[in-house]
Amino acid sequence: MVQTDVLTMALVGCGNIARAHWRGIRNHAPRIKVTAVVDPNVDNAASMSERTGAAAYSSLSQALSEGSFDAVDLMLPHDLHEEAAIEAFGAGKHVLLEKPMAPDLASCERILEAAEVANTVFMVAEQAQYWPDIKRARDLIDAGQIGEVVTARACFYDPLPVNVTKDGGVPWRFSLSRAGGGICIDGGAHWIRPLRMLLGEVSEVIAAMGNHIPNMEGESWVRALMLFDSEVTASFEALLSGGVVGPTEDFRITGTSGEIVIEHGRNGRLILFNEGESEGVTVMDAFQGKVDSYGFELNDFSRAVLDSKTLAAPPEHSLGELRTALAMYRSVESRNWEKVW
């Protein structure tokens, strides 16, 4: 482990997610110092270099050879995860890798093997693990505030990327070979993780999905049922939309004596309904914590490196979201329930 109070880090991939990570570092991960930024796009690298004051490099290989840092934050297209992670482990670096670990299980196994050989800290970045509203909902369930959980609903509606609607560009996420799938394997994972946190492990899924977005090779919408080991069944809805959609909620957890509703959007709240609060009581804001969660996860990573703290979730845990998405894809082909594990 690094014997210092500061973790030096390279941001690898300087797109939109890198800006979210940088905000998180500035606001909630004070022990991380960004000393390198990496992107083959010169403009992207220069822009992030200006934001962070870090040296810019055009490739991870160049950064590993010429730069000075103890850890990498890999924010790359899914098909590049395996190569970049293994290269970083080979250089003895601690690795924070954006979800999914990789687009297929074989790649994940190779990454995990490299991490074991390197014996450095490895974390898969899933910010939903740190969403305060989900943690509070878990506390309310554990306290018996809604009785025994009967069922739940997760709803993930995402707007079409700006570069698709404005200049006609096609994001790498629209390519099956790059992303490994569509909305399920990508943004939908942020809704599957909270369901696992609230209800336990997913056992089986059955799904229907399709595509209504031009130039997108993977699914742009999905409707699925998930059966958990706890015998609770939840519905999962995901939609990538280029149009206007009405108000909805992120999650609804229904129990024998009440409900927890987590609203969507900037004014979203976590609301508790039960016998004592039949009209519903606002427990907390549900938006700001989601914004801050990038910083919470980066802080957790830094503490794992600097203080030997146990991560909130080990990297293997992220296989749950990937396996659930892959089971959904199999279900569409078989038109049957499919096992996740």
Backbone as numpy.savetxt, mean C-alpha at the origin, in Angstrom:
# Nx Ny Nz CAx CAy CAz Cx Cy Cz
23.19 -3.71 12.50 22.37 -2.52 12.50 23.24 -1.26 12.50
22.71 -0.20 11.95 23.43 1.06 11.87 23.50 1.69 13.25
24.68 1.99 13.73 24.86 2.59 15.05 24.93 4.11 14.92
23.80 4.70 14.70 23.71 6.15 14.54 22.29 6.59 14.82
22.09 7.88 15.01 20.75 8.39 15.22 20.09 8.83 13.93
20.81 8.70 12.80 20.28 9.12 11.51 20.41 7.99 10.51
19.34 7.77 9.76 19.36 6.78 8.68 19.46 7.51 7.36
20.57 7.32 6.65 20.72 7.93 5.33 20.03 7.04 4.29
19.34 7.70 3.36 18.46 6.96 2.45 18.53 7.51 1.04
18.38 6.61 0.06 18.22 6.99 -1.34 16.77 6.77 -1.75
16.18 7.77 -2.35 14.84 7.64 -2.93 15.00 7.18 -4.37
14.54 5.99 -4.67 14.74 5.39 -5.99 13.41 5.37 -6.73
13.31 6.22 -7.74 12.05 6.48 -8.43 11.49 7.80 -7.92
11.43 8.79 -8.78 11.09 10.16 -8.34 9.76 10.64 -8.92
8.76 9.75 -8.94 7.43 10.12 -9.40 6.57 10.66 -8.28
5.25 10.55 -8.46 4.31 11.11 -7.47 4.46 10.49 -6.10
4.68 9.17 -6.03 4.77 8.51 -4.74 6.00 8.97 -3.97
7.06 9.32 -4.70 8.27 9.81 -4.04 8.01 11.14 -3.35
7.17 11.97 -3.95 6.84 13.25 -3.30 6.03 13.01 -2.04
5.15 12.01 -2.05 4.39 11.67 -0.84 5.33 11.13 0.23
6.29 10.31 -0.15 7.25 9.79 0.82 8.11 10.92 1.39
8.50 11.85 0.54 9.34 12.96 1.01 8.57 13.82 2.00
7.29 14.08 1.74 6.48 14.82 2.71 6.39 14.06 4.03
6.24 12.75 3.92 6.17 11.94 5.12 7.45 11.98 5.93
8.59 11.96 5.25 9.88 12.05 5.93 10.00 13.38 6.66
9.67 14.45 5.96 9.80 15.78 6.57 8.90 15.95 7.79
7.70 15.38 7.74 6.72 15.62 8.80 6.71 14.59 9.92
7.12 13.35 9.61 6.92 12.30 10.60 8.08 11.31 10.74
9.14 11.48 9.99 10.28 10.56 10.10 11.56 11.37 10.25
11.74 12.02 11.40 12.84 12.98 11.56 14.23 12.37 11.56
14.34 11.06 11.69 15.66 10.44 11.76 16.14 9.94 10.39
15.38 10.22 9.36 15.80 9.86 8.00 16.38 11.08 7.31
17.53 10.90 6.70 18.16 11.95 5.89 18.33 11.42 4.47
17.69 12.09 3.52 17.78 11.67 2.12 19.07 12.25 1.53
19.96 11.36 1.11 21.26 11.78 0.58 21.42 11.48 -0.91
20.44 10.76 -1.48 20.52 10.44 -2.91 19.11 10.28 -3.46
18.94 10.69 -4.71 17.68 10.46 -5.43 18.04 9.85 -6.78
17.19 8.92 -7.25 17.53 8.15 -8.45 16.34 8.11 -9.39
16.57 8.46 -10.64 15.53 8.31 -11.66 16.19 8.45 -13.03
15.86 7.57 -13.99 16.43 7.72 -15.33 15.92 8.95 -16.06
14.79 9.48 -15.62 14.27 10.73 -16.17 15.02 11.89 -15.51
15.82 12.59 -16.28 16.69 13.64 -15.74 15.87 14.73 -15.05
14.75 15.10 -15.63 13.93 16.16 -15.04 13.36 15.73 -13.69
12.89 14.49 -13.61 12.35 13.99 -12.34 13.42 13.96 -11.26
14.60 13.47 -11.63 15.69 13.39 -10.66 16.11 14.78 -10.20
16.20 15.72 -11.15 16.61 17.08 -10.80 15.59 17.74 -9.89
14.30 17.54 -10.18 13.26 18.12 -9.35 13.31 17.59 -7.92
13.49 16.28 -7.77 13.56 15.71 -6.43 14.85 16.10 -5.74
15.92 16.24 -6.49 17.19 16.71 -5.91 17.04 18.11 -5.34
16.32 18.96 -6.07 16.09 20.32 -5.60 15.24 20.33 -4.33
14.25 19.44 -4.27 13.38 19.37 -3.08 14.15 18.91 -1.85
14.99 17.91 -2.03 15.62 17.24 -0.90 17.03 17.73 -0.58
17.69 18.35 -1.55 19.08 18.73 -1.37 20.03 17.55 -1.55
19.51 16.42 -2.06 20.32 15.21 -2.22 20.94 15.15 -3.61
22.00 14.35 -3.73 22.65 14.15 -5.02 21.74 13.32 -5.93
21.75 13.65 -7.21 20.89 12.96 -8.19 21.70 11.96 -9.00
21.10 10.79 -9.26 21.74 9.75 -10.05 20.72 9.23 -11.07
21.24 8.69 -12.17 20.36 8.22 -13.24 20.02 6.75 -13.13
20.71 6.03 -12.24 20.43 4.61 -12.08 20.77 4.19 -10.66
20.15 3.10 -10.23 20.47 2.56 -8.90 21.92 2.09 -8.85
22.39 1.48 -9.92 23.79 1.02 -9.96 24.75 2.17 -9.75
24.49 3.31 -10.40 25.35 4.48 -10.24 25.29 4.99 -8.81
24.11 5.03 -8.24 23.96 5.52 -6.88 24.68 4.62 -5.89
24.57 3.30 -6.08 25.24 2.37 -5.17 26.76 2.49 -5.29
27.23 2.81 -6.48 28.67 2.93 -6.71 29.23 4.25 -6.21
28.49 5.35 -6.43 29.03 6.68 -6.16 28.43 7.38 -4.95
27.24 6.96 -4.54 26.54 7.66 -3.47 26.89 7.13 -2.08
26.32 7.78 -1.07 26.55 7.39 0.32 25.21 7.34 1.04
24.76 6.13 1.36 23.48 5.94 2.05 23.44 4.51 2.59
22.61 4.33 3.61 22.48 3.02 4.26 21.25 2.25 3.81
20.26 2.96 3.26 18.99 2.33 2.91 18.47 2.88 1.60
17.62 2.08 0.96 16.95 2.53 -0.26 15.45 2.47 -0.06
14.75 3.42 -0.64 13.29 3.45 -0.68 12.93 3.25 -2.14
12.52 2.03 -2.51 12.30 1.66 -3.90 10.85 1.93 -4.29
10.65 2.89 -5.20 9.32 3.30 -5.65 9.28 3.22 -7.17
9.19 2.00 -7.67 9.37 1.71 -9.08 8.17 0.93 -9.63
8.03 0.87 -10.96 7.03 -0.03 -11.53 7.21 -1.45 -11.01
6.12 -2.16 -10.88 6.15 -3.46 -10.22 7.13 -4.45 -10.85
7.28 -4.39 -12.17 8.16 -5.35 -12.83 9.63 -5.11 -12.56
9.98 -3.96 -11.97 11.37 -3.64 -11.65 11.72 -3.92 -10.19
10.74 -4.34 -9.40 10.98 -4.53 -7.97 12.04 -5.59 -7.68
11.92 -6.72 -8.34 12.84 -7.82 -8.03 14.29 -7.44 -8.32
14.55 -6.94 -9.50 15.92 -6.60 -9.88 16.51 -5.54 -8.95
15.75 -4.50 -8.66 16.25 -3.41 -7.82 16.47 -3.86 -6.38
15.52 -4.62 -5.84 15.65 -5.07 -4.46 16.85 -5.99 -4.30
17.02 -6.93 -5.22 18.14 -7.87 -5.12 19.47 -7.14 -5.28
19.51 -6.15 -6.15 20.74 -5.36 -6.32 21.06 -4.60 -5.03
20.04 -4.02 -4.40 20.27 -3.28 -3.17 20.69 -4.21 -2.03
20.06 -5.37 -1.93 20.46 -6.33 -0.90 21.90 -6.78 -1.14
22.26 -6.97 -2.41 23.61 -7.38 -2.73 24.66 -6.37 -2.31
24.24 -5.11 -2.23 25.15 -4.04 -1.78 25.07 -3.83 -0.27
24.31 -4.68 0.42 24.23 -4.59 1.87 23.33 -3.50 2.40
22.38 -3.05 1.59 21.50 -1.95 2.00 20.23 -2.48 2.68
19.69 -1.65 3.57 18.35 -1.86 4.09 17.37 -1.45 2.99
16.26 -2.18 2.89 15.36 -1.96 1.75 13.93 -1.74 2.22
13.38 -0.58 1.81 11.95 -0.30 1.90 11.42 -0.38 0.47
10.48 -1.29 0.23 10.01 -1.57 -1.12 8.51 -1.32 -1.20
8.10 -0.45 -2.12 6.67 -0.19 -2.28 5.94 -1.47 -2.66
4.69 -1.57 -2.16 3.86 -2.73 -2.50 3.47 -2.67 -3.98
3.11 -3.83 -4.58 3.32 -5.16 -4.04 4.79 -5.52 -4.05
5.17 -6.51 -3.24 6.58 -6.91 -3.23 7.04 -7.17 -4.66
6.22 -7.85 -5.43 6.47 -8.13 -6.85 5.13 -8.55 -7.44
5.01 -8.61 -8.76 3.73 -8.96 -9.36 3.40 -10.44 -9.37
4.34 -11.30 -8.95 4.06 -12.73 -8.90 4.81 -13.34 -7.72
4.35 -14.51 -7.29 4.88 -15.13 -6.08 6.32 -15.62 -6.25
6.68 -16.06 -7.44 8.05 -16.53 -7.67 9.05 -15.41 -7.46
8.73 -14.22 -7.97 9.60 -13.06 -7.76 9.69 -12.71 -6.28
8.57 -12.80 -5.60 8.57 -12.51 -4.15 9.50 -13.46 -3.41
9.46 -14.73 -3.77 10.32 -15.72 -3.11 11.79 -15.38 -3.31
12.15 -14.96 -4.51 13.55 -14.62 -4.78 13.97 -13.37 -3.99
13.06 -12.41 -3.87 13.37 -11.20 -3.08 13.55 -11.57 -1.62
12.69 -12.40 -1.09 12.79 -12.80 0.32 14.07 -13.58 0.58
14.48 -14.42 -0.37 15.74 -15.15 -0.22 16.93 -14.20 -0.20
16.91 -13.18 -1.06 18.00 -12.20 -1.08 18.04 -11.40 0.21
16.87 -11.08 0.75 16.80 -10.34 2.01 17.39 -11.17 3.15
17.10 -12.45 3.14 17.63 -13.32 4.20 19.15 -13.40 4.13
19.68 -13.50 2.93 21.14 -13.56 2.76 21.78 -12.25 3.20
21.17 -11.12 2.83 21.74 -9.81 3.18 21.68 -9.56 4.68
20.65 -10.08 5.35 20.46 -9.90 6.79 20.38 -8.41 7.15
19.74 -7.63 6.29 19.46 -6.23 6.58 17.95 -6.10 6.79
17.50 -4.91 7.16 16.07 -4.70 7.38 15.36 -4.63 6.04
14.28 -5.38 5.93 13.46 -5.39 4.72 12.01 -5.13 5.13
11.40 -4.15 4.47 10.01 -3.80 4.75 9.30 -3.53 3.43
8.08 -4.05 3.31 7.23 -3.71 2.17 6.30 -2.58 2.61
6.34 -1.48 1.88 5.59 -0.27 2.26 4.11 -0.44 1.92
3.29 -0.58 2.94 1.83 -0.60 2.80 1.29 0.37 3.83
1.04 1.61 3.39 0.70 2.66 4.34 -0.60 2.41 5.07
-1.48 1.56 4.51 -2.75 1.27 5.19 -2.52 0.60 6.54
-1.38 -0.06 6.71 -1.04 -0.66 7.99 -1.00 0.39 9.09
-0.80 1.65 8.71 -0.62 2.74 9.67 -1.79 3.73 9.68
-2.88 3.41 9.00 -4.01 4.32 8.99 -4.62 4.40 10.40
-4.63 5.57 11.02 -5.16 5.68 12.39 -6.63 5.30 12.51
-7.44 5.57 11.47 -8.86 5.23 11.57 -9.08 3.72 11.61
-8.25 2.97 10.89 -8.37 1.51 10.91 -7.93 0.97 12.27
-6.85 1.52 12.81 -6.40 1.08 14.13 -7.45 1.40 15.19
-8.11 2.57 15.05 -9.16 2.93 16.01 -10.38 2.02 15.84
-10.72 1.69 14.60 -11.83 0.77 14.37 -11.54 -0.59 15.00
-10.31 -1.06 14.89 -9.92 -2.32 15.51 -10.11 -2.26 17.02
-9.72 -1.12 17.62 -9.89 -0.94 19.06 -11.37 -0.98 19.45
-12.22 -0.34 18.64 -13.65 -0.32 18.93 -14.25 -1.72 18.84
-13.81 -2.48 17.86 -14.28 -3.86 17.72 -13.85 -4.68 18.93
-12.56 -4.55 19.30 -12.04 -5.30 20.44 -12.75 -4.93 21.74
-13.21 -3.69 21.84 -13.91 -3.23 23.04 -15.38 -3.62 23.04
-15.83 -4.32 22.00 -17.21 -4.78 21.94 -18.22 -3.70 21.60
-17.77 -2.61 20.97 -18.66 -1.48 20.71 -19.72 -1.77 19.65
-19.51 -2.78 18.81 -20.54 -3.14 17.82 -20.93 -4.61 17.94
-20.58 -5.24 19.05 -20.87 -6.65 19.24 -19.97 -7.52 18.39
-20.47 -8.70 18.03 -19.71 -9.59 17.16 -19.84 -9.12 15.71
-18.71 -9.08 14.99 -18.74 -8.66 13.59 -19.52 -9.67 12.76
-20.47 -9.17 11.97 -21.30 -10.00 11.11 -20.79 -9.97 9.67
-20.53 -8.76 9.17 -20.08 -8.60 7.79 -19.40 -7.24 7.64
-18.80 -7.01 6.49 -18.11 -5.74 6.24 -18.11 -5.43 4.75
-17.82 -4.17 4.45 -17.76 -3.72 3.06 -16.58 -2.78 2.92
-15.80 -2.95 1.87 -14.72 -2.05 1.53 -14.97 -1.51 0.13
-14.84 -0.21 -0.05 -15.15 0.43 -1.33 -14.01 1.36 -1.71
-13.34 1.04 -2.82 -12.19 1.82 -3.28 -12.50 2.40 -4.66
-12.81 3.68 -4.70 -13.03 4.39 -5.97 -11.90 5.37 -6.16
-11.21 5.27 -7.28 -10.04 6.10 -7.52 -10.23 6.87 -8.83
-9.84 8.15 -8.86 -9.96 8.91 -10.11 -8.90 8.50 -11.13
-9.23 8.66 -12.38 -8.29 8.38 -13.46 -7.07 9.29 -13.31
-5.83 8.75 -13.49 -4.64 9.59 -13.37 -4.72 10.83 -14.25
-4.20 11.93 -13.74 -4.29 13.21 -14.44 -3.66 13.15 -15.82
-2.52 12.45 -15.95 -1.84 12.44 -17.24 -2.61 11.67 -18.31
-3.56 10.83 -17.89 -4.40 10.14 -18.86 -5.48 11.08 -19.37
-6.06 11.86 -18.46 -7.18 12.70 -18.85 -6.74 13.98 -19.54
-5.51 14.44 -19.29 -5.10 15.74 -19.83 -4.26 15.66 -21.10
-3.25 14.79 -21.11 -2.38 14.81 -22.28 -2.35 13.50 -23.05
-3.21 12.57 -22.64 -3.33 11.33 -23.40 -2.26 10.30 -23.12
-1.34 10.55 -22.18 -0.31 9.58 -21.86 -0.90 8.35 -21.20
-0.20 7.23 -21.33 -0.65 5.97 -20.74 0.29 5.60 -19.59
-0.19 5.52 -18.37 0.68 5.19 -17.22 1.19 3.75 -17.30
2.33 3.49 -16.69 2.86 2.12 -16.67 1.88 1.18 -15.96
1.08 1.71 -15.06 0.12 0.88 -14.34 -0.95 0.28 -15.26
-1.09 0.81 -16.46 -2.07 0.29 -17.41 -1.54 -0.92 -18.18
-0.27 -1.24 -18.02 0.36 -2.34 -18.74 0.37 -3.60 -17.86
-0.18 -4.69 -18.37 -0.17 -5.95 -17.61 1.24 -6.44 -17.35
2.12 -6.29 -18.32 3.48 -6.79 -18.16 4.25 -6.00 -17.11
3.88 -4.75 -16.90 4.58 -3.91 -15.93 3.94 -3.99 -14.55
2.60 -3.98 -14.50 1.90 -3.91 -13.22 1.52 -5.28 -12.68
1.34 -6.27 -13.57 0.93 -7.59 -13.12 -0.56 -7.75 -12.97
-1.31 -6.68 -13.23 -2.76 -6.69 -13.09 -3.27 -5.27 -13.15
-4.49 -5.08 -12.69 -5.08 -3.75 -12.69 -5.30 -3.21 -11.30
-6.52 -2.76 -11.03 -6.81 -2.04 -9.80 -6.72 -2.94 -8.56
-6.94 -4.25 -8.71 -6.88 -5.14 -7.55 -5.47 -5.23 -6.97
-4.49 -5.48 -7.83 -3.13 -5.69 -7.38 -2.45 -4.38 -6.98
-3.01 -3.27 -7.44 -2.39 -1.97 -7.18 -3.11 -1.24 -6.04
-3.92 -0.26 -6.33 -4.55 0.53 -5.28 -5.49 -0.25 -4.39
-6.10 -1.30 -4.95 -7.01 -2.10 -4.15 -6.36 -2.74 -2.94
-5.04 -2.95 -3.00 -4.32 -3.54 -1.87 -4.48 -2.70 -0.61
-4.62 -1.38 -0.77 -4.77 -0.49 0.39 -6.10 -0.70 1.10
-7.04 -1.35 0.45 -8.32 -1.66 1.08 -8.37 -3.10 1.57
-7.60 -3.98 0.93 -7.53 -5.36 1.38 -6.77 -5.46 2.69
-5.68 -4.72 2.85 -4.92 -4.77 4.11 -5.80 -4.39 5.31
-6.57 -3.28 5.27 -7.42 -2.98 6.42 -8.45 -4.07 6.72
-9.01 -4.68 5.67 -9.94 -5.79 5.92 -9.24 -6.91 6.68
-8.01 -7.19 6.35 -7.24 -8.22 7.05 -6.96 -7.78 8.48
-6.69 -6.49 8.68 -6.44 -5.98 10.02 -7.69 -6.06 10.89
-8.85 -5.88 10.29 -10.11 -5.84 11.04 -10.75 -7.22 11.20
-10.58 -8.09 10.21 -11.35 -9.33 10.18 -10.49 -10.58 10.25
-9.18 -10.46 10.13 -8.32 -11.64 10.11 -7.91 -11.99 8.69
-7.39 -13.20 8.52 -6.85 -13.60 7.21 -7.95 -14.00 6.24
-7.74 -13.65 4.97 -8.66 -14.04 3.91 -8.43 -15.50 3.54
-9.51 -16.25 3.46 -9.42 -17.67 3.12 -9.73 -17.93 1.65
-10.87 -17.41 1.17 -11.31 -17.65 -0.19 -11.94 -16.38 -0.77
-11.93 -16.29 -2.10 -12.57 -15.15 -2.76 -13.32 -15.62 -4.00
-14.33 -14.85 -4.36 -14.99 -15.03 -5.65 -15.20 -13.64 -6.21
-14.94 -13.46 -7.49 -14.90 -12.10 -8.05 -15.43 -12.04 -9.46
-15.89 -10.84 -9.81 -16.19 -10.48 -11.20 -15.46 -9.17 -11.46
-14.94 -9.00 -12.65 -14.21 -7.77 -12.96 -14.26 -7.51 -14.46
-13.89 -6.30 -14.83 -13.88 -5.93 -16.23 -13.09 -4.67 -16.45
-13.21 -4.12 -17.64 -12.42 -2.95 -18.00 -13.27 -1.99 -18.83
-13.29 -0.74 -18.42 -14.03 0.27 -19.17 -13.14 1.48 -19.50
-11.83 1.36 -19.25 -10.90 2.46 -19.47 -10.06 2.17 -20.72
-10.11 3.01 -21.74 -9.29 2.80 -22.94 -7.80 2.72 -22.60
-7.08 1.85 -23.29 -5.63 1.68 -23.16 -5.21 0.98 -21.87
-6.15 0.62 -21.01 -5.80 -0.09 -19.78 -5.95 -1.59 -20.02
-4.87 -2.33 -19.83 -4.89 -3.77 -20.11 -5.45 -4.59 -18.96
-5.25 -4.11 -17.72 -5.77 -4.82 -16.56 -7.18 -4.36 -16.23
-7.73 -4.90 -15.15 -9.10 -4.59 -14.75 -9.21 -3.17 -14.19
-10.28 -2.47 -14.58 -10.55 -1.13 -14.07 -11.68 -1.13 -13.04
-12.37 -2.28 -12.90 -13.38 -2.41 -11.85 -13.45 -3.85 -11.39
-13.86 -4.04 -10.15 -14.00 -5.37 -9.59 -15.08 -5.36 -8.52
-15.83 -6.45 -8.45 -16.76 -6.71 -7.35 -16.43 -8.11 -6.84
-16.18 -8.21 -5.54 -15.75 -9.50 -5.00 -16.33 -9.73 -3.61
-16.43 -11.00 -3.26 -16.73 -11.42 -1.90 -15.51 -12.12 -1.35
-15.22 -11.84 -0.08 -14.09 -12.47 0.59 -14.60 -13.21 1.82
-14.20 -14.47 1.93 -14.50 -15.25 3.12 -13.23 -15.31 3.96
-13.35 -14.95 5.23 -12.20 -14.91 6.13 -12.14 -16.17 6.99
-10.96 -16.44 7.53 -10.82 -17.57 8.44 -11.77 -17.46 9.62
-12.14 -16.23 9.97 -13.07 -15.99 11.07 -14.51 -16.33 10.71
-14.74 -16.75 9.45 -16.07 -17.06 8.91 -16.89 -15.81 8.58
-16.32 -14.64 8.76 -16.97 -13.40 8.34 -16.80 -13.25 6.83
-17.83 -12.76 6.15 -17.75 -12.49 4.72 -17.83 -10.98 4.50
-16.94 -10.45 3.66 -16.93 -9.02 3.34 -17.01 -8.84 1.84
-17.59 -7.72 1.43 -17.59 -7.37 0.02 -16.47 -6.37 -0.25
-15.93 -6.45 -1.46 -14.84 -5.58 -1.88 -15.21 -5.01 -3.24
-15.23 -3.68 -3.34 -15.56 -3.01 -4.59 -14.43 -2.05 -4.94
-13.97 -2.09 -6.17 -12.92 -1.18 -6.61 -13.27 -0.66 -8.00
-12.99 0.61 -8.23 -13.34 1.25 -9.50 -12.35 2.35 -9.81
-11.82 2.33 -11.02 -11.04 3.44 -11.54 -11.97 4.23 -12.44
-12.19 5.50 -12.13 -13.23 6.26 -12.81 -12.68 7.53 -13.44
-13.07 7.75 -14.70 -12.75 8.99 -15.37 -13.89 9.98 -15.31
-14.99 9.58 -14.69 -16.16 10.44 -14.60 -16.43 10.89 -13.18
-17.57 11.48 -12.99 -17.98 11.97 -11.67 -18.67 10.83 -10.93
-18.30 10.62 -9.67 -18.94 9.60 -8.85 -19.51 10.26 -7.59
-20.55 9.67 -7.06 -21.20 10.22 -5.88 -20.45 9.86 -4.60
-20.90 10.40 -3.49 -20.24 10.13 -2.21 -20.39 8.67 -1.81
-19.39 8.16 -1.14 -19.42 6.78 -0.68 -18.63 6.69 0.61
-18.42 5.49 1.08 -17.64 5.27 2.29 -16.49 4.34 1.96
-15.41 4.44 2.71 -14.28 3.53 2.51 -14.59 2.15 3.10
-15.16 2.15 4.31 -15.42 0.89 5.00 -16.73 0.99 5.79
-17.40 -0.14 5.88 -18.55 -0.29 6.77 -18.41 -1.66 7.44
-18.31 -1.66 8.76 -18.19 -2.91 9.51 -19.44 -3.05 10.36
-20.20 -4.10 10.10 -21.49 -4.30 10.76 -21.38 -5.41 11.80
-21.83 -5.08 13.01 -21.81 -6.07 14.08 -23.21 -6.40 14.55
-23.31 -7.26 15.56 -24.61 -7.69 16.08 -25.32 -6.57 16.82
-24.59 -5.53 17.25 -25.24 -4.46 18.00 -24.87 -3.06 17.53
-24.21 -2.95 16.37 -23.85 -1.62 15.88 -23.04 -1.67 14.61
-22.60 -0.50 14.17 -21.79 -0.39 12.96 -20.70 0.65 13.14
-19.62 0.42 12.41 -18.57 1.43 12.26 -18.55 1.81 10.79
-18.65 3.11 10.51 -18.61 3.62 9.14 -17.42 4.56 9.02
-16.59 4.34 8.02 -15.46 5.22 7.73 -15.74 5.87 6.39
-16.02 7.16 6.43 -16.39 7.89 5.22 -15.18 8.14 4.32
-15.48 8.38 3.05 -14.43 8.66 2.07 -14.25 10.17 1.91
-13.04 10.59 1.57 -12.80 11.97 1.17 -12.22 12.85 2.26
-11.96 14.09 1.87 -11.29 15.04 2.76 -12.06 15.34 4.03
-13.37 15.24 3.98 -14.19 15.49 5.16 -14.66 14.20 5.81
-14.04 13.11 5.45 -14.45 11.81 5.96 -14.22 11.67 7.45
-15.13 10.92 8.09 -15.05 10.68 9.53 -15.19 9.19 9.81
-14.70 8.78 10.97 -15.03 7.47 11.51 -16.21 7.68 12.44
-17.34 7.01 12.13 -18.57 7.20 12.88 -18.98 5.87 13.51
-19.33 5.91 14.79 -19.77 4.74 15.51 -21.27 4.80 15.75
-21.95 3.72 15.40 -23.38 3.57 15.66 -23.58 2.36 16.58
-24.24 2.57 17.71 -24.62 1.44 18.55 -25.79 1.85 19.44
-26.14 1.03 20.39 -27.32 1.32 21.20 -27.18 2.64 21.95
-25.98 2.97 22.36 -25.77 4.23 23.07 -25.66 5.42 22.16
-25.40 5.17 20.88 -25.21 6.25 19.89 -26.01 5.90 18.64
-27.33 5.86 18.78 -28.18 5.42 17.67 -28.13 6.38 16.49
-27.82 7.66 16.73 -27.71 8.63 15.65 -26.29 8.70 15.09
-25.39 8.01 15.74 -23.99 8.00 15.31 -23.18 9.08 15.99
-21.98 8.73 16.41 -21.08 9.70 17.03 -19.77 9.69 16.25
-19.26 10.89 15.95 -17.99 11.01 15.25 -16.86 10.71 16.22
-16.09 9.69 15.91 -14.99 9.28 16.77 -13.70 10.02 16.41
-13.48 10.21 15.10 -12.24 10.88 14.68 -12.32 11.25 13.21
-11.45 12.15 12.80 -11.25 12.46 11.39 -10.61 11.25 10.73
-11.05 10.92 9.53 -10.55 9.73 8.85 -9.67 10.05 7.66
-9.40 11.33 7.40 -8.64 11.69 6.20 -7.18 12.00 6.49
-6.92 12.88 7.44 -5.56 13.35 7.65 -4.61 12.22 8.00
-5.09 11.26 8.78 -4.22 10.15 9.14 -3.78 9.34 7.94
-4.64 9.25 6.92 -4.25 8.54 5.70 -3.14 9.30 4.97
-3.23 10.62 4.97 -2.19 11.43 4.35 -0.87 11.26 5.11
-0.95 11.25 6.43 0.25 11.18 7.26 0.86 9.78 7.30
0.12 8.77 6.85 0.56 7.40 7.02 1.85 7.07 6.28
2.14 7.79 5.20 3.43 7.58 4.53 4.57 7.87 5.49
4.43 8.94 6.25 5.46 9.27 7.22 5.53 8.28 8.36
4.37 7.78 8.80 4.34 6.80 9.88 5.09 5.52 9.46
4.89 5.08 8.22 5.55 3.85 7.78 7.05 4.06 7.64
7.45 5.22 7.13 8.88 5.51 7.00 9.54 5.63 8.36
8.84 6.20 9.32 9.38 6.29 10.68 9.54 4.90 11.28
8.57 4.02 11.03 8.66 2.64 11.52 9.88 1.95 10.93
10.10 2.16 9.63 11.27 1.57 8.97 12.57 2.09 9.60
12.65 3.40 9.82 13.87 3.97 10.40 14.13 3.43 11.80
13.08 3.24 12.57 13.25 2.72 13.92 13.66 1.24 13.90
13.20 0.51 12.90 13.62 -0.89 12.77 15.12 -0.97 12.50
15.62 -0.05 11.68 17.05 -0.04 11.37 17.86 0.50 12.54
17.45 1.64 13.08 18.26 2.33 14.08 18.11 1.78 15.49
16.92 1.27 15.81 16.64 0.82 17.18 16.34 -0.67 17.28
16.42 -1.39 16.18 16.07 -2.81 16.13 14.62 -3.06 16.54
13.75 -2.08 16.31 12.33 -2.23 16.61 11.70 -3.24 15.65
10.77 -4.04 16.15 10.03 -4.96 15.29 9.06 -4.17 14.43
9.04 -4.45 13.13 8.15 -3.76 12.22 6.69 -4.06 12.55
5.81 -3.11 12.25 4.37 -3.32 12.47 3.87 -4.54 11.70
4.46 -4.80 10.54 4.11 -5.99 9.75 5.37 -6.45 9.02
5.72 -7.72 9.13 6.90 -8.23 8.41 6.64 -8.24 6.91
7.69 -8.28 6.09 7.48 -8.22 4.64 6.62 -9.36 4.11
6.73 -10.55 4.71 5.93 -11.69 4.26 4.43 -11.43 4.39
4.05 -10.56 5.32 2.63 -10.28 5.53 2.00 -9.66 4.30
2.79 -8.93 3.52 2.26 -8.26 2.32 1.84 -9.26 1.25
2.26 -10.51 1.38 1.84 -11.52 0.41 0.34 -11.75 0.49
-0.29 -11.37 1.60 -1.73 -11.55 1.73 -2.51 -10.75 0.70
-2.12 -9.49 0.49 -2.81 -8.69 -0.52 -2.56 -9.22 -1.93
-1.32 -9.60 -2.21 -0.98 -10.13 -3.53 -1.73 -11.43 -3.78
-1.72 -12.33 -2.82 -2.40 -13.61 -2.98 -3.90 -13.42 -3.16
-4.48 -12.44 -2.44 -5.91 -12.18 -2.59 -6.22 -11.69 -3.99
-5.40 -10.77 -4.51 -5.61 -10.29 -5.88 -5.45 -11.41 -6.90
-4.42 -12.23 -6.74 -4.20 -13.33 -7.68 -5.35 -14.34 -7.62
-5.90 -14.55 -6.41 -7.04 -15.45 -6.29 -8.27 -14.87 -6.99
-8.43 -13.55 -6.92 -9.53 -12.91 -7.66 -9.38 -13.15 -9.16
-8.16 -13.02 -9.67 -7.95 -13.25 -11.10 -8.29 -14.69 -11.48
-7.90 -15.64 -10.63 -8.22 -17.04 -10.91 -9.74 -17.27 -10.86
-10.40 -16.58 -9.93 -11.84 -16.73 -9.78 -12.58 -16.26 -11.03
-12.11 -15.19 -11.63 -12.75 -14.69 -12.85 -12.66 -15.76 -13.95
-11.53 -16.45 -14.01 -11.35 -17.49 -15.02 -12.19 -18.73 -14.71
-12.22 -19.13 -13.45 -12.90 -20.37 -13.08 -14.38 -20.18 -12.79
-14.78 -18.92 -12.49 -16.14 -18.60 -12.07 -16.53 -19.35 -10.79
-15.53 -19.57 -9.94 -15.73 -20.28 -8.68 -15.00 -19.55 -7.54
-15.27 -19.96 -6.31 -14.48 -19.52 -5.17 -13.07 -20.07 -5.34
-12.06 -19.24 -5.00 -10.68 -19.65 -5.11 -9.97 -19.43 -3.77
-9.16 -20.40 -3.37 -8.37 -20.30 -2.14 -7.30 -19.22 -2.29
-7.04 -18.53 -1.21 -6.00 -17.50 -1.20 -4.66 -18.11 -0.82
-4.66 -19.00 0.14 -3.40 -19.60 0.64 -3.35 -21.09 0.28
